[in-house]
Amino acid sequence: RICVITLAEAHPLLQNGKAIKSINYQISANCSRLQNKVSGKSKRGAQFLTEFAPLCRISSSDGEEYTIYSCIRGRLIEVNENILSNPAILQEKPSTEGYIAVVLPKFEESKSITQGLLTQKEYEEVLLKRLNSS
């Protein structure tokens, strides 16, 4: 039921051989994802995220900045602090050790969320159509 947020294979940071300069979980003056404190079985204290809630900002060496969004409604269980000290794992192992965050959707919503996700094949077809149209 948990959702692990990672960079998509087609994300520019993974495609263009860009170097990551910094990763920042400080979303605004009053909101840092690093301040997320979760306790107990009901995950008390976890920050609640909407689909459009920013998780972090990633700056590349060429000056581009990318905001990574949750894309899923739920409680923020953890952020990957390892990528702060070693941003290269975000590119080297994006779907394992280089994950960005873990989000726990509400139990009632978890089934509708997973049903709305694309399979790997559907995702590849979307990418192919995007490439052909540009």
Beta strands, then each sheet from edge to edge (+ up, - down):
strand 1: 3-5
strand 2: 20-24
strand 3: 26-28
strand 4: 31-32
strand 5: 48-49
strand 6: 54-60
strand 7: 65-69
strand 8: 74-79
strand 9: 101-104
sheet 1: 1+ 9- 8+ 5-
sheet 2: 2+ 6- 7+
sheet 3: 3+ 4-
end
